[in-house]
Every structure is written in structure tokens, then in C-alpha cells.
Amino acid sequence: MTSAIHLNPGTVPQIEAFLQPQAWIDLNPSLSVCDAARMNDPVMFGIDDASEKSLMRLLVREGYFHIPQLPWNLPLAEMAQTIIRLTEVGLVPPFCFMYDEFWLMYARLHKMLGRLLGEGYAMLPDFWAWYVNPRKENRGWTPHRDKNHRALYPDGRPKSLTVWLPLTDATPLNGCIYMIPAYLDPTYNTPQDKEWKFAAQDVRALPANAGGLLMWNSGVVHWGGHSSPLSPGPRISIAFEFQRGDEPPMNTPLIPPLSMLTVEQRLRMICKQVLQYTHMYPLSAELKALAEGVMKRPVA
């Protein structure tokens, strides 16, 4: 069966096709779309008091922490292939969030996020996915801070966090994350944080295995590397941002923890990402038309 999910150059996207769960399943049959039984999977990773204190110390001093491996019990290889398949039909990687499995990765972290950001935390409408192809010498996003010093308390504790999850091994050859540790960044958590005065020697490469986790606060400078044809495989990854519930929204609409978004809500949220990150990721005319068309539709 040929899926209706595709963008052909020079054609007008048919939005209704993108609202059909079966069309997404036809494209990637190994994954599910708005399957209530799948989304009610109770597996979550918890942390104790000592771990919470240790991770928070790392977030304050280093600006990030790395957990090398977690038992996701999810088909990571199939999820990575789904992202490749989406690019083959003219879409961009964040359309992977039409599938339940990508939301389940976030749901697995619910208890951990509640510990680090407070029980009332929320997901920000700021997320993305990457397919960095060494055969095309792709590169990750350019150096940036996800937010700025306003996303940090004076003592360095975070008001918001980014969760970055590699679905394939991320290495210096395929564009792993690079970061300036917080304590080595002279303008970090200051009103001058748009001025970058860190030393080149302080850049830290953060290779990560598939199934690991990187979490950083929204004030650290980071970027994705330039891939090389010497790499045996691509860097495929996803990221979400979250904020404390007792702080004003840093973007809207905030998404309550463990929400099961409908197909239309997922599509709208993805199209919002596509349009708000054009400074990082160029769009085809067809993709821009699709995203703008979806966002102009009346909210159900």
C-alpha cells in the first residue's frame, strides 16, 4: 500500500491526508498513532533523593548531565528508520512526533522531570528531531542557547530543561553535541549572555550511545557538529524542552505532563515547530505551505 503521506515538489499539500492516522501507519507500520493502550504504558524512570541532588549539582555547575543508557523498552532502531523515511517523502524529522513511541520516550522521564522541575512542570511547544547524514556532510544546529539567563535562577538552578535523546550513536564523526560547560562560560547566566567570551579549549564534545540521555539547562551554549563521510552511520536524535509550572510560560501553549494529543493536535504542534525554527532548518515551498495551511485551520 502506498501512503498518502508525501510532499511532491510543485504540488499543493492535501492537509486532510495528514490527519488520517492510518496514512501515518501505512508509512511506518512498525509504530502506532494515538493508540490509547500503547500510550498508557506505565513504565517510568524514577530517581531517589541522592540522585536528584547529584543531578541538580551537575545542572548548576556543568549545565548538563549524561546518562549513558536507559532501558526504554522501545524500538529505537525502527524509530530512527522512521525519521529517515519521513525525509524520503519530503517531510522533516520532527514529523516523527505523529507517532506514539516518540511521546513515550518523554513519558518515561515524567518522574525524573518532576523531581528536577517540580511536580507542576509542563512541556514547552519547543521540540525537534534530527537526521544528520554523513554521506551529505550534514551538520547539526549552529551554536546557541535554548533560552537565556531568564531561564535560570541567580543560584544557577534551572527554570527549564532540554532533554536530548540519541536514537543512533552520536559521535564526533557524525555530529555529536558540543557544549561550553556552564562554569567555563564567562557570560553564562548574565544579561551579557549574547556575548560569547569562552575559550576554544573549553569546548566539550559529548558523544552519546543510542538509548542514552543528555539533559541540559536552557542557558548553556551548545551545538551539533559537522558530520564526516568517515562516519559509518548517521546521527539521529530527538529533543524536548520543559519548564517549571510556577514560572510564566516561555512559549505557548504549554502541554501538561502525560497528555495524549490527538492526531490534529500533534500535527498542529509539529507545524508550529517547523515555522518557528526556520532560522535553524530551511523549508521547501511545499513544506511551508503545509505548515501554514495547518496552522490556519480552525482549532477543533
N, C-alpha and C positions, 0 to 999 in steps of 0.2 A: 504494500500500500504506500502511495506517495503522500507525504504530509503536505497539508495546506500552509504550513509554517515556512515561508521563504520570502525573500525580498529580491526581486529581479531588477537589474538596472533599467531605469527608464519607465518602470511601471508604477501605478498608484497602489499603495498597500490596501488590502481589504481587511479593515480592522476587525470585522466580525469573525474572520477565521482565527484571529489571535485570541479570541475569547472562548474558544471551544477547547475544553480540557482534552478531549480525545485527539485533537490535532497535535497537541504537545506530546501526548503519549505515543502517537504514531511516529513522531520524530525521534523519540528516545524511549523505547518500550521498557527498558530496564528500570525506569524511575516512575514515580507516581505524582499525581497532581490533585491536590485538595482531597486526599484520601483521609477521612476522619480517623479511621483505625490506625493508619500509619502515623498521623500527627499526634496521636495520644500515647505514643511510645513513652514510657515513664523514665527511661534511663537519663540520669543527670550526674554530673561530676560534682562532688562536694569537697570542701576544704575545711580543715579544723582551725581553731584559733591560732595555733602556732604558724600554720601555713599562711593564713591571712596576714599576719603581722610580717612574715618574711617577704611575701609578695608585695605588700604595700611599701616596705622599705626599698625594694628594688625599683618600684614605680617612682618613688620620690628621688632616690639617688641617681639611678641609671636612666630612668624614664621608661623602662620596659622590663619584661621578663620573658623567658623562653622555657616552655615545657617540651622536651624532645619528642614525646609520644603520648597519645591518649587512646583509650580503647573505644573508638567511635562506634563500632558495630554498624558501619555504613559502607556502601560500595564506592569507596573513594576512586578506584580506577575507572569505574563506569561514570562517575560524576565528572572526572577530568575529561573523558571522551565526549561527554555531553557538551561541554564547553567548546571543544573543538568542532563538534557537529554544528553547533549554533553559528559559528563563524563561517562554516561552509555554506550555509543557506542565507548569508548576507546580514546576519544579526551580530550583535556584540556580546561578549561573555556574560554581562550581568543578566541577560535573559534566562540564565540558569536558575534564577530565583523564582521562576514559574514552577519549579519542581520542589516537592516536599522535602527531599533529602537535604537540600541546602539550608532550609529553615530549621531542620532538625539539628544541624551542627550547632546553631546558635542556642536552640533549646537545651542541648546537653550542658551548656555553660550557665544555665539560669542560676543555680545555687552559688556558683563562683562569682558571678556578676553581682548578685545580691549582697554578698559579703563585701565586695570591693567598692560598690557604688551605693549601697543601701537597698533595702527591700523595695522601695518605690521607684527603682530605676526604670528607664524606658529606652527602647531602641530608637535611634535617630534615623530619619529618612536619608541616610548617607551610607551607602554600601556600594560595592563594586566587585567585579571578578576580572581576572587577567589570564590571557593566553600569550605568553612571551615566547615566541617561536625562534629558536636559534638559527634555523635554516633561513630565516628572513632577517636575522640580526635585529630582531625587535628589542626594545628596551622598556623598562618599567616607567612609572611616572617620575617626573623631574623632582628635584629636592623641594620639600615643602613642609609646613607644619599643618596638621589636620585642622587645628583651630589656632588659638594664640594664648597669651598669658591669661586672658579672661577665663579660660577653661581650667585654670589651676588656682588653688588656694595659696595664700602667701607662704605657707609652710611646704608647698610643693605637692600636697595631696591632690589627686585629680578630681575634677568635676565631670570629666568624660574620658572614655577609653575607646581605643580601637582594638578589635580582635582580628588578627590576620592568620588565615589557615591555609597552609600549602596542601594541595591535593596531589602534587608530584614533588619530588625532591627539588629544593631550591638551592642552587649553588652559585659561586661567583661566576661560573661559565654560562649559566642560563638566566642570570639577572636576579639574584637574591636581593633581599632588603639590605640597605646600608643605613647607618644611623649615627648621629652625633650624641653620645651619652649626655644626659642632662647636666651632670656635674662638670663636664668639659666644654660646655657651651656658654660663653661669656654673656650673651644676651638672653638666654633662656629665662622664662618667667619674669620678664621685664617689659615695660612699654616699648623698649627698643628691639623687640624680638623680630622685627622685619629686617634688622641689620644683622648680617651673619659675619661673626668675627672669630669663628673657631679655626683651629689649625688643621691642615690637611692630614697630619699624622694621627689626629684623634678620630678620624672616620673609622667606624667599626663595621665589618661585614658580619651579617647574621645568616649564615646558611642554616637551612632547616629541612628535616626529613618530612616526607609525606605523612600526614597524620599527626604532626606536631602542632604547636601553637605559639604564636608570638602575640603578646599584648603590650600596648604602649599607651602612654597618656597623650593627650591631644596637643601638647606643647613641644614635643621633640621634633627636630629636623630629621627627615628620613626620605628615602627614595628607592626606586628599583633600578638595578644595574642594567648595563648594556650586555645583551647576550652574545655568545660567540658560536660560530659553526662547530667549534671544537666540543661543544656540549653534546652528550648522547641523547638528550631529551629536553622538552620544553619546561618552562616554569608556569604552572597553572595553579592559581590561588584565588581565594575569596576573602573579603573583609567586610566587617560591620562596625558601626560606631554606636556607642551607648552613652547616656548621661544620667546623672543623678536626678531623682524625681523632685527634689526640693530646690532645684535651680530653674530659672526661666528657660524655656525651650531654646535650644541653639539652632534648631531648624524645625519646621513643621511639615506635616503632622507627626507628632510623636506616636510611637507604636507601643502599646502596653506589652509587657512580657507574656510570652507564650500565646500570642494572638494567632488565630488561624485565619489568615487573609483569604478572601475569595479570589477566584481567577481574575476578576476585573480589578480588584484592589491590588493584587500583585502586579498586574500589567501596568496600572497607573503609577505605582511606586517605581517600577523599573524605568518607565518612560521619564519620570521626574529625574532619575539619576542620569539618564542619557543626556537630558537637556542641561542639567546643572554642572556636568563635568565636561562640557565641550572644550574648555581650556586645557584639559588633560588628554582627551580622546577625540580625534576628529570623526565626524559623522558623514556618511553618504547622504545624498539628497533624499533617497528613499527612506532611510532610517530616520532622518529628521522629520520627514512628512508623517511617518508612522507615529513617532513620539508626540509630535504636536497635535496630530489628529486624536490620539487617545486622551491627551490632557484637555482637549476642548470638549470632549463628551460630557454631558451632564452626569453628575455623580449619582449613582443609583441609591 
